Amino acid sequence: MELNIRTDAPAVMTKERKYIPLSMPAAAKRSERLGFARLASYLATLDPTTVGSGLDHDECAKQANLGVLFEHPALAAAAHTLIDLVDQGWIITVDRLGPMLSPPEVSSEKDVERTRVRRQEHVRRNEQLRKPSVRRFLLGMERAHQHGDRAISVFNLMRDGRELADSLASAIDSSSVIKPYVQIVDGSVCELTGFRLHDIWRYFRHTWSNAYSTVPGRSMPILIRDAATPHHAVIGLAAISSPVVQIAERDAWIGWDTDMFLSDLEANPTEKAGRWLEHRIESQIDEIYTDDLVQAGVIEPGGRRSYTADTVARLRADAERYRQKHHRGSTIRAVRNIEKDAWVERAESHLFRSKRSAVLADLFEIAERVGGHFADEPDALQALKQALQDPKARAQVRKVIRRARGERVGTVVADLTVCGAVAPYNALAAGKLVGALAVSPKVLSAYRAKYTRPSEIASAMAGRAVEREARLSFIGTTSLYGSGSSQYNRLFWPSTVMGGSGTTKMGYFELGRSRSFGTSHFSEETVSALVRLSQVSGSSVRVNSIFGEGVSPRLRKVRLGLAALGWPANDLLQHGRERILYGVPLVDNLRDFSLGLDTEPKYLLDPDLENADEAVAGWWLERWALNRASQQSVQDSMRANSLVRPVHHGARVQMPVDVETEEEGFTQAAEAGQ
């Protein structure tokens, strides 16, 4: 068999570039190995400047003459993964030793790098827009429906850029031209258009460069609308969601990184910290449901007072036994009413039995090593000092800190996972308006109201309803590009705009840079192929995508599939898109409230302020919008967004070219119903 060798491949493997050899699993048949080699050879012949628009996986398999081999689990997983990586800019070379991959080169030129990242993101986004269900949704939004005495479509929620530019140019009072306000997206219907609020949010989210996806855990979508227009046009979108659990740069900035906090405790021990530590030990054990563990003889009825090394060993064995039962295919009844649900039933499921036993084993060890110091010494400060001087107790204090951060990170910290403006408002730097309003009093109040309820995981661990803190102390986000973010850069405002006092500055502080790690560069068909391979390979771990099972089900699925291939997951999950981390501290006592040392937040704003939308809008107009509106290039940019048929508007979802070709009449049908 003749192999194709890339002529532009480097002759010498330099230290600067990493090469990853690829091969099929040891159990693969010879026909699968040859098929994979043919595919690698074909992909190596592609012009790297032409990939990135979404390689057709079936066409690649056809060119490599895979035939029915493409249905074999191992080859399918390997082929789909390799096609995705090449499509994302990874460089493949093939020589007599076989195929090798090297990560995409990151350009130092901002425009080049942004184009590369945008092209990568468009692969999954366009894949999503090609789905029939998504096309039907978009067409339904663009086709007019009768609401009251008028025909309404999503185009009524877009503002004509020519009208906006003219209004700003002629207005005596600019605050009457744009009247932004926050609208929390729930299950209700928009009174002005008849659309479900979530459908409005979803439609405009599809205009983003990256694919629309739901986020596990807490999620609160937000619309920013303009009351100055008849149907309150959409200015922008935001979404507050459960945060990434571990981000080293964020945790260090907050000051609750384990090593940082422990070092501070040793240097500056306080009675408050001692009382906090003692309370954490007691309360965590009390929040674990143990009836079934006592009945099964895993622990004694006396609870932690009957601690022995044998008890911990039994708990760890019990945790592993029920973990395996869960991964063999157990199910958990969905929570329909978290105020009235049978939490004991949830607690006794295989998943939560495993989690409870594992956690209780740790807590018993903590109580024995650390709690003993507090039992012998009534003075909390002295007990803390003694515990920190005891090497074994100090190691357990580390666990307490990690558990406290792990518990609170999902309740008092959130991520801004969606934030941006749509045309024509984006020309006026309205992304900065959306960023400010996304952390405003109305949003914080709505978040607290929505999540002041029993926590699903904590309640399932306790076998009873348990509420967690719902007052946010910090909101983080990331830039789309590693070269910077015009949206978050210099985005600060006086806290008085949101009801705060004094001269405190609020806004988006740069925390550092994230690691380029994740699964966004893999298509859905690749993930499905990797999952199938891991299942037929007999993996003892099964990812069920159940809330409470663990973070990022997609990431864990991809990891298992790559492990079944024998490919280096950590290397291949590096998507090469470094991003800048930003954070908005909302309270003055950030570390202590976030960890629970302080029970009350010292807000930098007034979380109950009702008219903050208007004040933030006024600040944005004066600080950003009006200055930009006076520039000719900005006026031209706004005027390019027209609602005259045929509609050419930046707030309209742009379908991939091949979909528009396939679906003649998509545009005509939508516009005919305006």
FENFEN-V871762 format. One record per residue. N is the residue number from 0. RES is the residue in one letter. SS is DSSP state (A for helix, B for strand, O for the rest). Layout:
BEGIN
N&RES&SS, N&RES&SS
END
This chain:
BEGIN
0&M&O, 1&E&O, 2&L&O, 3&N&O, 4&I&O, 5&R&O, 6&T&O, 7&D&O, 8&A&O, 9&P&O, 10&A&O, 11&V&O, 12&M&O, 13&T&O, 14&K&O, 15&E&O, 16&R&O, 17&K&O, 18&Y&O, 19&I&B, 20&P&B, 21&L&O, 22&S&O, 23&M&O, 24&P&O, 25&A&O, 26&A&O, 27&A&O, 28&K&O, 29&R&A, 30&S&A, 31&E&A, 32&R&A, 33&L&A, 34&G&A, 35&F&A, 36&A&A, 37&R&A, 38&L&A, 39&A&A, 40&S&A, 41&Y&A, 42&L&A, 43&A&A, 44&T&O, 45&L&O, 46&D&O, 47&P&O, 48&T&O, 49&T&O, 50&V&O, 51&G&O, 52&S&O, 53&G&O, 54&L&O, 55&D&O, 56&H&A, 57&D&A, 58&E&A, 59&C&A, 60&A&A, 61&K&A, 62&Q&A, 63&A&O, 64&N&O, 65&L&O, 66&G&A, 67&V&A, 68&L&A, 69&F&A, 70&E&A, 71&H&O, 72&P&A, 73&A&A, 74&L&A, 75&A&A, 76&A&A, 77&A&A, 78&A&A, 79&H&A, 80&T&A, 81&L&A, 82&I&A, 83&D&A, 84&L&A, 85&V&A, 86&D&A, 87&Q&O, 88&G&O, 89&W&O, 90&I&B, 91&I&B, 92&T&B, 93&V&B, 94&D&B, 95&R&O, 96&L&O, 97&G&B, 98&P&B, 99&M&B, 100&L&B, 101&S&B, 102&P&O, 103&P&O, 104&E&O, 105&V&O, 106&S&O, 107&S&O, 108&E&O, 109&K&A, 110&D&A, 111&V&A, 112&E&A, 113&R&A, 114&T&A, 115&R&A, 116&V&A, 117&R&A, 118&R&A, 119&Q&A, 120&E&A, 121&H&A, 122&V&A, 123&R&A, 124&R&A, 125&N&A, 126&E&A, 127&Q&A, 128&L&A, 129&R&O, 130&K&O, 131&P&A, 132&S&A, 133&V&A, 134&R&A, 135&R&A, 136&F&A, 137&L&A, 138&L&A, 139&G&A, 140&M&A, 141&E&A, 142&R&O, 143&A&O, 144&H&B, 145&Q&B, 146&H&B, 147&G&O, 148&D&O, 149&R&B, 150&A&B, 151&I&B, 152&S&O, 153&V&A, 154&F&A, 155&N&A, 156&L&A, 157&M&O, 158&R&O, 159&D&O, 160&G&A, 161&R&A, 162&E&A, 163&L&A, 164&A&A, 165&D&A, 166&S&A, 167&L&A, 168&A&A, 169&S&A, 170&A&O, 171&I&O, 172&D&O, 173&S&A, 174&S&A, 175&S&A, 176&V&O, 177&I&O, 178&K&O, 179&P&B, 180&Y&B, 181&V&B, 182&Q&B, 183&I&B, 184&V&O, 185&D&O, 186&G&O, 187&S&O, 188&V&B, 189&C&O, 190&E&O, 191&L&O, 192&T&O, 193&G&O, 194&F&O, 195&R&B, 196&L&A, 197&H&A, 198&D&A, 199&I&A, 200&W&A, 201&R&A, 202&Y&A, 203&F&A, 204&R&A, 205&H&O, 206&T&O, 207&W&O, 208&S&O, 209&N&O, 210&A&O, 211&Y&O, 212&S&O, 213&T&O, 214&V&O, 215&P&O, 216&G&O, 217&R&O, 218&S&B, 219&M&B, 220&P&B, 221&I&B, 222&L&B, 223&I&B, 224&R&B, 225&D&B, 226&A&O, 227&A&O, 228&T&O, 229&P&O, 230&H&O, 231&H&O, 232&A&B, 233&V&B, 234&I&B, 235&G&B, 236&L&B, 237&A&B, 238&A&B, 239&I&B, 240&S&B, 241&S&B, 242&P&O, 243&V&O, 244&V&O, 245&Q&O, 246&I&O, 247&A&A, 248&E&A, 249&R&A, 250&D&A, 251&A&A, 252&W&A, 253&I&A, 254&G&O, 255&W&O, 256&D&O, 257&T&A, 258&D&A, 259&M&A, 260&F&A, 261&L&A, 262&S&A, 263&D&A, 264&L&A, 265&E&A, 266&A&A, 267&N&O, 268&P&O, 269&T&O, 270&E&A, 271&K&A, 272&A&A, 273&G&A, 274&R&A, 275&W&A, 276&L&A, 277&E&A, 278&H&A, 279&R&A, 280&I&A, 281&E&A, 282&S&A, 283&Q&A, 284&I&A, 285&D&A, 286&E&O, 287&I&O, 288&Y&O, 289&T&O, 290&D&A, 291&D&A, 292&L&A, 293&V&A, 294&Q&A, 295&A&O, 296&G&O, 297&V&O, 298&I&O, 299&E&O, 300&P&O, 301&G&O, 302&G&A, 303&R&A, 304&R&A, 305&S&A, 306&Y&O, 307&T&O, 308&A&A, 309&D&A, 310&T&A, 311&V&A, 312&A&A, 313&R&A, 314&L&A, 315&R&A, 316&A&A, 317&D&A, 318&A&A, 319&E&A, 320&R&A, 321&Y&A, 322&R&A, 323&Q&A, 324&K&A, 325&H&A, 326&H&A, 327&R&O, 328&G&O, 329&S&O, 330&T&O, 331&I&O, 332&R&O, 333&A&O, 334&V&O, 335&R&O, 336&N&O, 337&I&O, 338&E&O, 339&K&O, 340&D&O, 341&A&O, 342&W&A, 343&V&A, 344&E&A, 345&R&A, 346&A&A, 347&E&O, 348&S&O, 349&H&A, 350&L&A, 351&F&A, 352&R&A, 353&S&A, 354&K&A, 355&R&A, 356&S&A, 357&A&A, 358&V&A, 359&L&A, 360&A&A, 361&D&A, 362&L&A, 363&F&A, 364&E&A, 365&I&A, 366&A&A, 367&E&A, 368&R&A, 369&V&A, 370&G&A, 371&G&A, 372&H&A, 373&F&A, 374&A&A, 375&D&A, 376&E&O, 377&P&O, 378&D&O, 379&A&A, 380&L&A, 381&Q&A, 382&A&A, 383&L&A, 384&K&A, 385&Q&A, 386&A&A, 387&L&A, 388&Q&A, 389&D&O, 390&P&A, 391&K&A, 392&A&A, 393&R&A, 394&A&A, 395&Q&A, 396&V&A, 397&R&A, 398&K&A, 399&V&A, 400&I&A, 401&R&A, 402&R&A, 403&A&A, 404&R&A, 405&G&A, 406&E&A, 407&R&A, 408&V&A, 409&G&A, 410&T&A, 411&V&A, 412&V&B, 413&A&B, 414&D&B, 415&L&B, 416&T&B, 417&V&B, 418&C&B, 419&G&B, 420&A&B, 421&V&O, 422&A&O, 423&P&O, 424&Y&A, 425&N&A, 426&A&A, 427&L&A, 428&A&O, 429&A&A, 430&G&A, 431&K&A, 432&L&A, 433&V&A, 434&G&A, 435&A&A, 436&L&A, 437&A&O, 438&V&O, 439&S&O, 440&P&A, 441&K&A, 442&V&A, 443&L&A, 444&S&A, 445&A&A, 446&Y&A, 447&R&A, 448&A&A, 449&K&A, 450&Y&A, 451&T&O, 452&R&O, 453&P&B, 454&S&O, 455&E&A, 456&I&A, 457&A&A, 458&S&A, 459&A&A, 460&M&A, 461&A&A, 462&G&O, 463&R&O, 464&A&O, 465&V&O, 466&E&B, 467&R&O, 468&E&O, 469&A&O, 470&R&O, 471&L&O, 472&S&O, 473&F&B, 474&I&B, 475&G&B, 476&T&B, 477&T&B, 478&S&O, 479&L&O, 480&Y&O, 481&G&O, 482&S&O, 483&G&O, 484&S&O, 485&S&O, 486&Q&O, 487&Y&O, 488&N&O, 489&R&O, 490&L&O, 491&F&B, 492&W&B, 493&P&B, 494&S&A, 495&T&A, 496&V&A, 497&M&A, 498&G&O, 499&G&O, 500&S&O, 501&G&O, 502&T&O, 503&T&O, 504&K&B, 505&M&B, 506&G&B, 507&Y&O, 508&F&B, 509&E&B, 510&L&B, 511&G&B, 512&R&B, 513&S&O, 514&R&O, 515&S&O, 516&F&B, 517&G&O, 518&T&O, 519&S&O, 520&H&O, 521&F&O, 522&S&O, 523&E&A, 524&E&A, 525&T&A, 526&V&A, 527&S&A, 528&A&A, 529&L&A, 530&V&A, 531&R&A, 532&L&A, 533&S&A, 534&Q&A, 535&V&A, 536&S&O, 537&G&O, 538&S&O, 539&S&O, 540&V&O, 541&R&O, 542&V&O, 543&N&O, 544&S&O, 545&I&O, 546&F&O, 547&G&O, 548&E&O, 549&G&O, 550&V&O, 551&S&O, 552&P&A, 553&R&A, 554&L&A, 555&R&A, 556&K&A, 557&V&A, 558&R&A, 559&L&A, 560&G&A, 561&L&A, 562&A&A, 563&A&A, 564&L&A, 565&G&O, 566&W&O, 567&P&O, 568&A&A, 569&N&A, 570&D&A, 571&L&A, 572&L&O, 573&Q&B, 574&H&O, 575&G&O, 576&R&O, 577&E&O, 578&R&O, 579&I&B, 580&L&B, 581&Y&B, 582&G&B, 583&V&B, 584&P&B, 585&L&O, 586&V&B, 587&D&O, 588&N&O, 589&L&A, 590&R&A, 591&D&A, 592&F&A, 593&S&A, 594&L&A, 595&G&O, 596&L&O, 597&D&O, 598&T&O, 599&E&O, 600&P&O, 601&K&O, 602&Y&B, 603&L&O, 604&L&O, 605&D&O, 606&P&O, 607&D&O, 608&L&O, 609&E&O, 610&N&O, 611&A&A, 612&D&A, 613&E&A, 614&A&A, 615&V&A, 616&A&A, 617&G&A, 618&W&A, 619&W&A, 620&L&A, 621&E&A, 622&R&A, 623&W&A, 624&A&A, 625&L&A, 626&N&A, 627&R&A, 628&A&A, 629&S&O, 630&Q&O, 631&Q&A, 632&S&A, 633&V&A, 634&Q&A, 635&D&A, 636&S&A, 637&M&A, 638&R&A, 639&A&O, 640&N&O, 641&S&B, 642&L&O, 643&V&O, 644&R&O, 645&P&O, 646&V&O, 647&H&B, 648&H&O, 649&G&O, 650&A&O, 651&R&O, 652&V&O, 653&Q&O, 654&M&O, 655&P&O, 656&V&A, 657&D&A, 658&V&A, 659&E&A, 660&T&A, 661&E&A, 662&E&O, 663&E&O, 664&G&O, 665&F&A, 666&T&A, 667&Q&A, 668&A&A, 669&A&A, 670&E&A, 671&A&A, 672&G&O, 673&Q&O
END
